[in-house]
Amino acid sequence: MTAPFDLTLDDMLEHRSAKWSRVPDGVLPAWTAEMDVRTAPAIAEALQLAVRRSDFGYAGDPAPVARAFAGFARDVWDWETEGTGGQTRLFADVGHGVKEVLRSLTRPGDRVVLNPPVYLSFYPWLRSLGLEAHEVPMLDVASGGRLDLEGMEHALAEGTRVVLLCSPHNPLGHVYPREDLAALAELALAHDAVVVADEIHAPLVHPGGPRFVPWLTVSDAARQVGIALHSPSKAWNTAGLKLALGVTAVPGRWPADIPAEVDWAPSILGQYAAEAAYTDGLEWLDTVRTALEERTAQLADLLERELPQVRYAPGSASYLAWLDCRELGLGDDPARVFLERGRVMLSPGPAFGSGGAGFARLNIGTSEELMTEAVRRMRSALD
C-alpha cells in the first residue's frame, strides 16, 4: 500500500479543500480537521464505480451503509448495532445530525452541557438554535484530561437536560474509560437527560492507546439515554462527500419530530464511500492510525527541541494537538500571532470555550516534513 502521508507541499497546494484554499497565499495550514493523506484505495474504487455508472442522483436506500457500519462496529468495537430495537439513520454530516437532534430535544433558551476546551463548532451550532452552553470544563487538562463527573451531576441537577459529549475528546484526544461513561449514563438516566455522543474520531484511536468504548455499549442506562453519531469523514478524510450515521439502541429513542426531508440531505457519493470504508478500508485505516501515533510522539520531541515553553500532553486519538502556549506570552490567542508572524495557521484556543485562552490547536494529520515546517514557523514567530 502506498504510504498515505507521502503527499508533498506541492501536491497539497493543488487541493481545493477548505484547509488549503481558505488561507492567504504563503500560509501553511494546520488548522481545520482535514488530513493531508492519500485516499483509501477502496474508497477511490467505489467513487470510480459511481462515475462509470453515472450514478449521481439523490442518496438512496440507507440499508447498505447501515449494514457496512454494523459490520465495522462489530469487528472493531464488539458493538452490535443491529437487532437491538434501535435505528440507524443517515445525515449529511455529524453537525447536521447534532443540530437536528438538538432542535427536536430543546427549545430556544435551553442549555446543553459541553466539556471545554471542546470542539469549536459546538458553540455556533448551539447559537444557531438559540441554545446556551452549560460548560463543565474537563479536569486535569495538563495531563490529558478527565471528565468532571461531580460537575456533570450539578449541571443536570440544575435542570440541563441534554449533554453533547465529544468522544474521543477533541482537542485533547482523551479516550474516556468505561467507568466514567457508565457513571455519566447513570446521572443522565436519574435526571431524565439525553446524551448525544459525537463519536466521529472513534476510528482513529491510536493502536497503543486505551480501547474506545462506544456510548451505546456502556450500559443499559447509556442505551436508554443515548444517541450516537458517526461518520467516515475524519478517519477516511471524506468530509466533502457528506455522509454521517446516527444510531440508537432502544425503540423510540429518536425524537419523533425530525423532519422527513433530513433523509434527503446525505450524498449518494458519501454512501458509496462509506460502504467501501467500513467494509474494505480497515487495512488502510490501520496504517493511518499507526502513522498518527508515531506523529504524536514526533511532535512531543519536536516541541521539546524547538518550543520547550509550549506544554503538550499527547492524546490517544486522532491528529489534533492541544498546545498550551501561555508561557510564550502571546496573549489569549497565540494562533493569531503564529499566523501574523510565522505564516502558519492553527485553530484559536479561545474558540474552544472556557480554558482556551493562551492555547492553540495544531493539526498534525500530515507528513512529518509538513508538521516540522509548521513548528518551525511557530518558532519563527517568536524571533
GIUR-V734501 format. One record per residue. N is the residue number from 0. RES is the residue in three letters. PHI is phi in whole degrees, 0 to 359 (none if undefined). OMEGA is omega in radians with two decimals (999 if undefined). Layout:
# GIUR-V734501
n: [N & N]
res: [RES & RES]
phi: [PHI & PHI]
omega: [OMEGA & OMEGA]
This chain:
# GIUR-V734501
n: [0 & 1 & 2 & 3 & 4 & 5 & 6 & 7 & 8 & 9 & 10 & 11 & 12 & 13 & 14 & 15 & 16 & 17 & 18 & 19 & 20 & 21 & 22 & 23 & 24 & 25 & 26 & 27 & 28 & 29 & 30 & 31 & 32 & 33 & 34 & 35 & 36 & 37 & 38 & 39 & 40 & 41 & 42 & 43 & 44 & 45 & 46 & 47 & 48 & 49 & 50 & 51 & 52 & 53 & 54 & 55 & 56 & 57 & 58 & 59 & 60 & 61 & 62 & 63 & 64 & 65 & 66 & 67 & 68 & 69 & 70 & 71 & 72 & 73 & 74 & 75 & 76 & 77 & 78 & 79 & 80 & 81 & 82 & 83 & 84 & 85 & 86 & 87 & 88 & 89 & 90 & 91 & 92 & 93 & 94 & 95 & 96 & 97 & 98 & 99 & 100 & 101 & 102 & 103 & 104 & 105 & 106 & 107 & 108 & 109 & 110 & 111 & 112 & 113 & 114 & 115 & 116 & 117 & 118 & 119 & 120 & 121 & 122 & 123 & 124 & 125 & 126 & 127 & 128 & 129 & 130 & 131 & 132 & 133 & 134 & 135 & 136 & 137 & 138 & 139 & 140 & 141 & 142 & 143 & 144 & 145 & 146 & 147 & 148 & 149 & 150 & 151 & 152 & 153 & 154 & 155 & 156 & 157 & 158 & 159 & 160 & 161 & 162 & 163 & 164 & 165 & 166 & 167 & 168 & 169 & 170 & 171 & 172 & 173 & 174 & 175 & 176 & 177 & 178 & 179 & 180 & 181 & 182 & 183 & 184 & 185 & 186 & 187 & 188 & 189 & 190 & 191 & 192 & 193 & 194 & 195 & 196 & 197 & 198 & 199 & 200 & 201 & 202 & 203 & 204 & 205 & 206 & 207 & 208 & 209 & 210 & 211 & 212 & 213 & 214 & 215 & 216 & 217 & 218 & 219 & 220 & 221 & 222 & 223 & 224 & 225 & 226 & 227 & 228 & 229 & 230 & 231 & 232 & 233 & 234 & 235 & 236 & 237 & 238 & 239 & 240 & 241 & 242 & 243 & 244 & 245 & 246 & 247 & 248 & 249 & 250 & 251 & 252 & 253 & 254 & 255 & 256 & 257 & 258 & 259 & 260 & 261 & 262 & 263 & 264 & 265 & 266 & 267 & 268 & 269 & 270 & 271 & 272 & 273 & 274 & 275 & 276 & 277 & 278 & 279 & 280 & 281 & 282 & 283 & 284 & 285 & 286 & 287 & 288 & 289 & 290 & 291 & 292 & 293 & 294 & 295 & 296 & 297 & 298 & 299 & 300 & 301 & 302 & 303 & 304 & 305 & 306 & 307 & 308 & 309 & 310 & 311 & 312 & 313 & 314 & 315 & 316 & 317 & 318 & 319 & 320 & 321 & 322 & 323 & 324 & 325 & 326 & 327 & 328 & 329 & 330 & 331 & 332 & 333 & 334 & 335 & 336 & 337 & 338 & 339 & 340 & 341 & 342 & 343 & 344 & 345 & 346 & 347 & 348 & 349 & 350 & 351 & 352 & 353 & 354 & 355 & 356 & 357 & 358 & 359 & 360 & 361 & 362 & 363 & 364 & 365 & 366 & 367 & 368 & 369 & 370 & 371 & 372 & 373 & 374 & 375 & 376 & 377 & 378 & 379 & 380 & 381 & 382]
res: [MET & THR & ALA & PRO & PHE & ASP & LEU & THR & LEU & ASP & ASP & MET & LEU & GLU & HIS & ARG & SER & ALA & LYS & TRP & SER & ARG & VAL & PRO & ASP & GLY & VAL & LEU & PRO & ALA & TRP & THR & ALA & GLU & MET & ASP & VAL & ARG & THR & ALA & PRO & ALA & ILE & ALA & GLU & ALA & LEU & GLN & LEU & ALA & VAL & ARG & ARG & SER & ASP & PHE & GLY & TYR & ALA & GLY & ASP & PRO & ALA & PRO & VAL & ALA & ARG & ALA & PHE & ALA & GLY & PHE & ALA & ARG & ASP & VAL & TRP & ASP & TRP & GLU & THR & GLU & GLY & THR & GLY & GLY & GLN & THR & ARG & LEU & PHE & ALA & ASP & VAL & GLY & HIS & GLY & VAL & LYS & GLU & VAL & LEU & ARG & SER & LEU & THR & ARG & PRO & GLY & ASP & ARG & VAL & VAL & LEU & ASN & PRO & PRO & VAL & TYR & LEU & SER & PHE & TYR & PRO & TRP & LEU & ARG & SER & LEU & GLY & LEU & GLU & ALA & HIS & GLU & VAL & PRO & MET & LEU & ASP & VAL & ALA & SER & GLY & GLY & ARG & LEU & ASP & LEU & GLU & GLY & MET & GLU & HIS & ALA & LEU & ALA & GLU & GLY & THR & ARG & VAL & VAL & LEU & LEU & CYS & SER & PRO & HIS & ASN & PRO & LEU & GLY & HIS & VAL & TYR & PRO & ARG & GLU & ASP & LEU & ALA & ALA & LEU & ALA & GLU & LEU & ALA & LEU & ALA & HIS & ASP & ALA & VAL & VAL & VAL & ALA & ASP & GLU & ILE & HIS & ALA & PRO & LEU & VAL & HIS & PRO & GLY & GLY & PRO & ARG & PHE & VAL & PRO & TRP & LEU & THR & VAL & SER & ASP & ALA & ALA & ARG & GLN & VAL & GLY & ILE & ALA & LEU & HIS & SER & PRO & SER & LYS & ALA & TRP & ASN & THR & ALA & GLY & LEU & LYS & LEU & ALA & LEU & GLY & VAL & THR & ALA & VAL & PRO & GLY & ARG & TRP & PRO & ALA & ASP & ILE & PRO & ALA & GLU & VAL & ASP & TRP & ALA & PRO & SER & ILE & LEU & GLY & GLN & TYR & ALA & ALA & GLU & ALA & ALA & TYR & THR & ASP & GLY & LEU & GLU & TRP & LEU & ASP & THR & VAL & ARG & THR & ALA & LEU & GLU & GLU & ARG & THR & ALA & GLN & LEU & ALA & ASP & LEU & LEU & GLU & ARG & GLU & LEU & PRO & GLN & VAL & ARG & TYR & ALA & PRO & GLY & SER & ALA & SER & TYR & LEU & ALA & TRP & LEU & ASP & CYS & ARG & GLU & LEU & GLY & LEU & GLY & ASP & ASP & PRO & ALA & ARG & VAL & PHE & LEU & GLU & ARG & GLY & ARG & VAL & MET & LEU & SER & PRO & GLY & PRO & ALA & PHE & GLY & SER & GLY & GLY & ALA & GLY & PHE & ALA & ARG & LEU & ASN & ILE & GLY & THR & SER & GLU & GLU & LEU & MET & THR & GLU & ALA & VAL & ARG & ARG & MET & ARG & SER & ALA & LEU & ASP]
phi: [none & 299 & 302 & 293 & 255 & 267 & 289 & 267 & 300 & 299 & 300 & 290 & 294 & 275 & 284 & 255 & 292 & 301 & 304 & 262 & 263 & 259 & 230 & 297 & 304 & 84 & 265 & 273 & 275 & 220 & 247 & 296 & 278 & 239 & 263 & 265 & 217 & 288 & 296 & 302 & 306 & 296 & 288 & 302 & 294 & 295 & 292 & 296 & 297 & 299 & 296 & 298 & 277 & 54 & 259 & 239 & 279 & 294 & 302 & 257 & 306 & 283 & 301 & 299 & 292 & 299 & 294 & 297 & 296 & 299 & 295 & 298 & 298 & 292 & 287 & 268 & 240 & 56 & 251 & 269 & 268 & 256 & 76 & 258 & 92 & 274 & 211 & 252 & 225 & 255 & 227 & 290 & 197 & 296 & 301 & 300 & 297 & 301 & 294 & 294 & 294 & 297 & 302 & 277 & 267 & 230 & 233 & 309 & 99 & 292 & 249 & 231 & 286 & 234 & 240 & 286 & 288 & 225 & 327 & 296 & 286 & 304 & 293 & 294 & 300 & 296 & 299 & 296 & 257 & 73 & 258 & 244 & 279 & 258 & 279 & 236 & 300 & 297 & 266 & 54 & 301 & 297 & 250 & 117 & 104 & 201 & 289 & 272 & 291 & 295 & 295 & 296 & 298 & 297 & 298 & 289 & 294 & 280 & 113 & 289 & 240 & 224 & 247 & 258 & 261 & 261 & 219 & 299 & 284 & 248 & 254 & 282 & 71 & 280 & 255 & 294 & 288 & 305 & 295 & 291 & 294 & 296 & 295 & 296 & 299 & 295 & 296 & 297 & 296 & 295 & 254 & 56 & 255 & 247 & 252 & 260 & 260 & 275 & 249 & 296 & 268 & 302 & 294 & 258 & 297 & 293 & 304 & 270 & 271 & 293 & 285 & 287 & 246 & 301 & 307 & 281 & 250 & 292 & 189 & 298 & 298 & 297 & 294 & 292 & 259 & 253 & 229 & 250 & 236 & 228 & 196 & 282 & 294 & 276 & 295 & 249 & 58 & 236 & 305 & 290 & 272 & 57 & 203 & 220 & 238 & 251 & 229 & 237 & 237 & 224 & 299 & 80 & 287 & 295 & 303 & 287 & 258 & 291 & 294 & 296 & 293 & 303 & 294 & 266 & 281 & 296 & 260 & 294 & 292 & 297 & 295 & 304 & 293 & 295 & 299 & 294 & 299 & 288 & 266 & 235 & 257 & 286 & 297 & 299 & 299 & 297 & 297 & 294 & 300 & 296 & 296 & 290 & 296 & 296 & 296 & 299 & 293 & 297 & 296 & 301 & 293 & 295 & 295 & 299 & 280 & 264 & 223 & 296 & 280 & 276 & 265 & 216 & 256 & 303 & 274 & 248 & 208 & 66 & 223 & 241 & 247 & 263 & 252 & 271 & 255 & 296 & 288 & 282 & 70 & 260 & 88 & 292 & 235 & 297 & 300 & 296 & 291 & 299 & 290 & 291 & 260 & 248 & 59 & 224 & 255 & 250 & 273 & 287 & 303 & 302 & 290 & 267 & 93 & 305 & 86 & 273 & 297 & 87 & 248 & 210 & 254 & 251 & 272 & 249 & 279 & 206 & 290 & 299 & 296 & 287 & 296 & 297 & 295 & 298 & 293 & 300 & 291 & 299 & 297 & 294 & 294 & 268 & 289]
omega: [3.09 & 3.12 & -3.00 & -3.06 & -3.11 & 3.10 & -3.10 & 3.08 & 3.11 & 3.08 & -3.04 & -3.14 & 3.07 & -3.07 & 3.12 & -3.11 & -3.07 & -3.08 & -3.03 & -3.06 & -3.10 & 3.06 & 3.11 & 3.09 & 3.10 & 3.13 & 3.07 & -3.10 & 3.05 & -2.98 & -2.97 & -2.96 & 2.91 & 3.04 & 3.01 & -2.91 & 3.06 & -3.12 & 3.08 & -3.12 & -3.12 & 3.13 & 3.11 & 3.13 & 3.13 & 3.12 & 3.07 & 3.07 & 3.10 & 3.11 & -3.13 & 3.14 & -3.01 & -3.02 & -3.06 & 3.12 & 3.07 & 3.12 & -3.05 & -3.09 & -3.12 & -3.01 & 3.14 & 3.11 & 3.14 & 3.12 & 3.14 & 3.11 & 3.14 & 3.10 & 3.10 & -3.12 & 3.13 & -3.08 & -3.02 & -3.03 & -3.07 & -3.09 & 3.09 & -3.13 & -3.12 & 3.08 & -3.13 & -3.06 & 3.08 & -3.08 & 3.01 & 3.09 & -3.03 & 3.04 & 3.11 & 3.07 & -3.09 & 3.09 & 3.09 & -3.14 & -3.14 & -3.08 & 3.12 & 3.10 & -3.14 & 3.13 & -3.10 & -3.06 & -2.96 & 2.97 & 3.10 & -3.09 & 3.09 & 3.11 & 3.12 & -3.12 & 3.00 & -3.12 & -3.10 & 0.01 & -2.99 & -3.08 & -2.96 & -3.14 & 3.10 & -3.05 & 3.07 & 3.06 & 3.13 & -3.12 & -3.12 & 3.13 & -3.12 & -3.11 & 3.13 & 3.06 & 2.99 & -2.98 & 2.97 & -3.00 & 3.02 & 3.07 & 3.01 & -3.12 & -3.10 & 3.13 & 3.06 & 3.03 & 3.12 & -3.12 & 3.11 & -3.07 & 3.09 & 3.09 & 3.10 & 3.12 & 3.12 & -3.12 & -3.14 & 3.11 & 3.12 & 3.03 & 3.07 & -2.97 & 3.09 & 3.03 & 3.03 & -3.01 & 3.10 & -2.99 & -0.07 & -3.01 & 3.03 & 0.39 & -3.00 & -3.06 & -3.12 & 3.06 & -3.03 & 3.02 & -3.10 & -3.06 & 3.09 & 3.12 & 3.13 & 3.11 & 3.10 & 3.13 & 3.13 & 3.10 & -3.12 & 3.13 & -3.12 & -3.09 & 3.11 & -3.14 & 3.10 & 3.06 & 3.06 & -3.02 & 3.03 & -3.05 & -3.00 & -3.11 & -3.04 & -3.14 & -3.07 & 3.01 & -3.03 & -3.10 & -3.13 & -3.09 & 3.08 & -3.11 & 3.06 & 3.11 & 3.09 & -3.09 & -3.03 & 3.00 & -2.99 & -3.04 & 3.05 & 3.12 & -3.14 & 3.11 & -3.14 & -2.99 & -2.88 & 2.92 & -3.11 & 3.12 & -3.10 & 3.06 & 2.98 & -2.91 & 3.12 & -3.05 & -3.12 & 3.03 & -3.07 & -3.05 & -3.09 & -3.14 & 2.90 & 3.08 & 3.03 & 3.13 & 2.96 & -3.04 & 2.97 & -3.05 & 3.13 & 3.11 & 3.05 & -3.11 & 3.09 & 3.03 & -3.01 & -3.00 & 2.98 & -3.00 & -3.10 & -3.10 & 3.06 & -3.11 & -3.14 & -3.05 & -3.13 & 3.14 & 3.08 & 3.06 & 3.03 & 3.09 & 3.08 & -3.05 & -3.10 & 3.13 & 3.13 & -3.12 & -3.06 & -3.11 & -2.99 & -3.06 & -3.03 & 3.14 & 3.09 & -3.12 & 3.14 & 3.09 & 3.14 & 3.14 & 3.11 & 3.14 & -3.13 & 3.06 & 3.08 & -3.12 & 3.12 & 3.11 & 3.12 & 3.13 & 3.13 & 3.12 & -3.10 & 3.12 & 3.13 & 3.14 & -2.96 & -3.07 & -3.03 & 3.11 & 3.11 & 3.14 & -3.07 & 3.05 & -3.07 & 3.11 & -3.11 & -3.10 & 2.97 & -2.92 & -3.10 & -3.07 & -3.13 & -2.98 & 3.09 & -3.07 & -2.99 & -3.13 & 3.11 & 3.12 & -3.10 & 3.10 & -3.07 & -3.05 & 3.14 & 3.12 & 3.11 & 3.13 & 3.11 & 3.12 & -3.06 & -3.04 & -3.07 & 3.13 & 3.03 & -3.05 & 2.99 & 3.07 & -3.05 & -3.11 & -3.11 & -3.14 & -3.11 & 3.05 & -3.08 & 3.14 & -3.11 & -3.13 & -3.13 & -3.13 & 3.01 & 3.10 & -3.13 & 3.07 & 3.13 & 3.09 & -3.03 & 3.09 & 3.07 & -3.13 & -3.12 & 3.05 & 3.12 & 3.11 & 3.11 & -3.14 & 3.10 & 3.11 & 3.05 & 3.11 & -3.11 & 3.12 & -3.12 & -3.07 & 999]
